[in-house]
Amino acid sequence: MIDSLLRRPASSAELASDGVRALGAVSLLAAMLWYGPVEAALFALVALGLLVSRCLPAAPLFSLLYGLTLLAAAWSSVLDLYARISWWDLAVHFTATGAIAVMAWYLLAAFGAVTARPSGRRLPFFTVTAVVTALGLALSVLWEFAEWWGHTFVDDTINVGYQDTMGDLAAGGLGAAASGYLLERILRRSPEDAAPASGAAAPLHRRFQC
């Protein structure tokens, strides 16, 4: 994993992804200097998510979009866009949950917990989609719990409530299902790349590369 983290970018897409990670570091610094501890903690989580994605075998273009989505979601909170734009919260839940759920699938795949092609055979269609959707729904629940915790113990202006929670869960689940379906199509288009590299010592960034 350390080798994957420290490897040099192999393409312009990987270089652009690293540029987004640099923006994450700058955002964290800006939050620490000009905003409060809540914003700093938020961007620390974003920076962690960007760092983890550097170690995983996701396609470079997806890593780029994933990073931009995380940054957009975080800055939307800091700039209060969720309150200013009525539909923005659902849009972010749809896109961000989908991106994070796919990255969670790659994280599980890197450690052999899930695969698109076990023992050389192909799984039934929609298997990857179902797993990614389940991951997205689970992450959505954690997201809503974090919003409740923040509303209760940190800042009571954080919007919570039955309708908000149900809408967020629905948007997150739909986003994860859509992203899982796209991931499955990509993996089935190049099934030889979806299989693990031989040997437990194979570099992490070469496993499940699509």
C-alpha positions, 0 to 999 in steps of 0.5 A, a space after each residue: 500500500 505504501 508503494 501504491 501511495 508513493 508511486 509516480 503518476 503514470 498518466 495525465 489523468 493520474 496527474 490531474 487526480 493528484 492535483 485534486 488531492 493537492 487542492 484538498 490539502 490547500 482546502 484543509 489549510 484554508 479551513 484551519 486558518 480562516 474557518 473554525 474547527 468544524 470546517 477543519 475537521 470536515 476537510 481533514 476527513 476529505 483529505 483522508 478520503 483523497 489519500 485513501 483513493 491514492 492507494 486504491 486501483 480505481 480508474 484515474 478518471 474516476 479518482 479525479 471525479 471522486 476527489 472533485 465530488 468530495 471537495 464540492 460537497 465539503 465546500 458546499 457545506 462551508 459556503 452554506 449552499 445546501 441552505 441557499 439552493 433547495 435541490 443542492 443537498 439531494 444532488 450532492 447526496 446522489 453524486 457523493 454517495 455514489 462516488 464514495 460507494 464505488 471507492 468503498 467497493 475498490 477498498 474491499 476488492 483490494 483486500 479480497 473481500 469482494 470481486 467481480 470474477 471469483 476463481 476465473 468465473 463471472 458473477 451473475 449480472 447486477 451482483 456488483 451493482 447490488 453490493 455497491 448499492 448496499 454500501 451506499 445505503 450503509 454509508 448514507 445511514 452513517 452520513 445521516 447519523 453524523 448530521 444528527 450528531 452535528 445538529 445535536 452536539 455541534 451546530 443546531 443550524 445543521 438541517 435534520 428532520 424526517 423528510 430531509 433524512 428520507 430524501 437524503 437516503 433515497 438520493 444516496 441509494 439511487 446514486 449508489 445504484 447508478 454508480 454500481 451499475 456503471 462500475 459493473 459495465 466497466 468491469 464486464 467490458 474488460 473482465 481480464 482486468 477485473 481479476 486479481 493479479 496472481 500472488 498476494 504480493 502483487 502491487 495494490 494499484 494493479 489489482 482490479 484495475 479497470 
